Amino acid sequence: MKAMIFAAGLGTRFKPWTNNHPKALALVNGKSLLQRNIEYLQQYNIFDVVVNVHHFANQVIDAVKSNQGWGSNIIISYESNEVLETGGGLLKARNLLMGNEPFVTLNVDILTDLNLNKLIKFHQQNNPLVSFGVTNRHTSRYFLFNEKNRLCGWRNTKTGEEKIAMPQHPLYQKAYSCVVIFQPQIFNLIRQQGKFSLTETYLDLAADHIILGYDHSGDSLVDVGKPESVTIAENIFK
């Protein structure tokens, strides 16, 4: 199985570090977020990893080279002109990920101990187009699921904005863990172009294709999106 780590972002929430460095190289107990996610994948025998880069791209590339990919085969997807966000970044890396097998994507600023084998097994048993981890943690943006864990919509509890792809009742809100298993057919179905979020793609496809949430509430998960979250991560991920 191949994997992709989204590491191209500007890291605006992680200033001042990101004024001079990419967020992917921020340290948690002496290891960068990028290294930690590469080593996380290695636990599940995933060693072929695409990493997209943009913000201080050369620093990421140099770190990968100087550390010999931390033992993995790292292929760089260089977003030279602008950050394409998760959806655009995935689409740009199409030729690097295409094959007959499912592949996994991670966000570089998410650290978790989600058992990836269990998510893969869930995906294999249910055979959806996409499966992604979700939890009951508190956030402001949620995906909405029916009783069978099928994606039906999205909600922002701060703004009240809601997007319903498939009307159902009741709907259950769950927080996105940013660990995702895709069938390779996804590339033939994405209708967005350029810069866009995977959220747009999920909601666009949810009515006609099965997208499932895998609830792993109780596992550790830290969004290392702000400098103050490093301390939280360091208490969990040694």
C-alpha positions in Angstrom: 0.0 0.0 0.0 1.2 3.5 -0.8 0.6 6.6 1.3 0.6 10.4 0.9 1.4 12.9 3.7 0.0 16.4 3.1 2.8 18.7 4.2 2.6 21.7 1.8 0.5 24.0 4.0 1.6 27.5 5.0 1.1 26.8 8.7 -0.5 30.2 9.4 -1.7 29.0 12.8 1.8 27.8 13.8 3.6 31.2 13.6 6.2 32.3 14.5 7.9 28.9 13.7 6.4 29.0 10.2 7.9 32.4 9.4 11.1 30.6 8.7 10.3 26.9 8.6 7.7 24.5 7.3 5.3 23.2 9.9 6.2 19.6 8.8 9.6 20.1 10.5 8.2 21.3 13.8 9.6 19.1 16.6 7.7 17.0 19.1 10.1 15.4 21.6 13.0 15.8 19.2 11.3 14.3 16.1 9.6 16.4 13.4 6.0 15.9 12.6 7.0 14.6 9.2 9.3 12.0 10.7 6.7 10.9 13.2 4.1 10.3 10.5 6.6 8.4 8.3 7.4 6.2 11.3 3.7 5.8 12.0 3.2 4.4 8.5 6.2 2.1 8.9 4.5 0.4 11.8 2.0 -0.9 9.2 4.6 -1.9 6.6 3.9 1.2 4.5 7.2 2.4 3.1 6.3 4.1 -0.2 5.2 7.6 0.7 4.4 10.7 -1.3 5.0 14.0 0.5 3.7 17.2 -1.0 5.6 20.4 -0.4 5.3 24.1 -1.0 6.1 26.3 2.1 9.9 26.2 2.6 9.9 23.2 0.3 13.7 22.9 0.1 13.9 22.5 3.9 11.6 19.5 3.7 13.4 18.1 0.7 16.8 18.5 2.5 15.5 16.9 5.6 14.2 13.9 3.7 17.5 13.5 1.8 19.8 14.0 4.8 17.8 11.4 6.8 17.5 9.0 3.9 13.7 9.2 4.2 13.9 7.9 7.7 14.0 4.4 6.1 11.2 4.9 3.7 11.0 5.6 0.0 9.9 9.2 -0.1 8.7 10.8 -3.4 8.2 14.6 -3.4 5.2 16.2 -5.1 6.2 19.8 -5.5 3.4 22.4 -5.5 5.6 25.2 -6.8 3.1 27.9 -7.6 0.6 27.7 -4.8 -0.7 25.5 -2.0 -3.4 23.3 -3.7 -5.0 22.2 -0.3 -5.7 18.5 0.3 -8.0 17.9 -2.7 -5.8 19.7 -5.2 -2.7 18.2 -3.7 -4.1 14.7 -4.0 -5.1 15.3 -7.6 -1.6 16.6 -8.5 -0.1 13.5 -7.0 -2.3 11.2 -9.0 0.4 9.6 -11.1 2.5 8.9 -8.0 -0.4 7.1 -6.2 -2.2 5.3 -9.0 -2.4 1.5 -9.0 -4.8 -1.3 -8.3 -4.7 -1.1 -4.5 -6.2 1.4 -2.0 -3.9 4.0 -0.6 -3.8 6.0 2.6 -3.4 9.8 3.2 -2.4 11.6 6.4 -2.1 15.3 7.4 1.4 16.0 8.6 0.1 18.0 11.6 -2.1 15.2 13.0 -0.5 12.7 15.4 -2.6 9.7 16.3 -2.2 6.1 17.5 -5.2 5.0 15.4 -4.6 1.3 14.5 -4.3 1.6 10.8 -4.7 -2.1 10.3 -8.2 -1.9 11.8 -9.1 1.0 9.5 -7.8 -1.0 6.5 -9.8 -4.1 7.6 -12.9 -1.9 8.0 -12.4 -0.6 4.5 -11.8 -4.0 3.0 -14.9 -5.5 4.7 -17.3 -2.7 3.6 -15.8 -1.9 0.2 -16.6 1.9 0.1 -15.0 4.4 -2.2 -13.5 6.1 0.9 -13.1 5.3 4.6 -11.8 7.8 7.1 -11.2 7.9 10.8 -13.6 9.9 13.0 -14.0 10.5 16.7 -16.3 12.1 19.2 -13.9 14.8 20.1 -15.0 18.4 20.3 -14.4 20.7 17.3 -16.3 23.3 15.4 -16.5 21.4 12.1 -18.1 18.0 11.8 -19.0 15.5 9.2 -22.5 14.1 9.5 -23.3 10.4 9.2 -26.4 8.2 9.2 -26.8 5.1 11.4 -24.7 3.0 9.1 -21.7 5.4 9.3 -22.3 6.7 5.8 -21.3 10.2 5.1 -24.3 12.5 4.6 -23.1 16.0 5.2 -21.0 18.6 7.0 -21.7 21.2 9.7 -19.9 24.2 11.1 -21.2 24.7 14.6 -19.6 28.1 14.9 -21.2 29.7 11.9 -24.2 27.5 11.6 -23.3 26.6 8.0 -24.5 23.1 6.9 -24.1 21.2 3.7 -26.3 18.1 3.2 -25.3 15.7 0.5 -27.8 13.0 1.3 -30.8 13.9 3.5 -31.2 11.4 6.4 -32.6 11.4 9.9 -31.1 11.2 12.4 -27.6 12.5 11.6 -24.7 12.0 13.9 -21.8 14.5 13.9 -18.2 13.2 14.2 -14.8 14.9 14.0 -12.5 14.1 11.1 -9.2 12.5 12.0 -7.5 13.1 8.6 -6.5 9.5 8.2 -8.1 8.3 5.0 -8.2 5.1 2.8 -9.1 5.7 -0.8 -9.9 3.4 -3.6 -7.8 4.4 -6.7 -11.1 5.0 -8.6 -11.3 8.3 -6.7 -9.2 10.0 -9.3 -11.7 9.3 -12.1 -14.5 10.8 -10.0 -13.0 14.0 -8.7 -14.7 16.9 -10.5 -12.9 19.8 -8.7 -9.9 21.4 -10.3 -7.0 23.5 -9.0 -7.0 24.5 -5.3 -9.7 22.7 -3.3 -10.3 20.8 -0.1 -11.1 17.1 0.1 -14.2 18.1 2.0 -15.6 19.4 -1.2 -14.9 16.2 -3.0 -16.4 14.0 -0.2 -19.6 16.1 -0.2 -19.8 16.1 -4.0 -19.5 12.3 -4.2 -21.4 11.2 -1.0 -24.8 10.8 -2.5 -23.7 8.5 -5.3 -20.8 6.7 -3.7 -20.4 5.1 -0.3 -18.0 7.1 2.0 -17.8 5.7 5.5 -16.6 7.0 8.8 -14.6 4.6 11.0 -15.1 5.6 14.7 -11.9 5.2 16.7 -12.9 7.4 19.7 -10.7 6.6 22.6 -7.5 6.6 20.6 -5.0 9.4 21.1 -5.2 12.2 18.5 -3.6 15.6 18.6 -4.0 18.4 16.0 -0.6 20.0 16.2 -1.9 23.0 14.4 -0.7 25.7 16.9 2.5 26.1 18.9 0.7 25.5 22.2 -0.5 22.0 21.0 3.2 20.8 20.9 3.2 20.5 24.7 0.0 18.4 24.6 1.5 16.2 21.9 4.8 15.8 23.8 2.9 14.4 26.8 1.3 11.7 24.6 3.8 10.9 21.9 7.2 10.2 23.4 
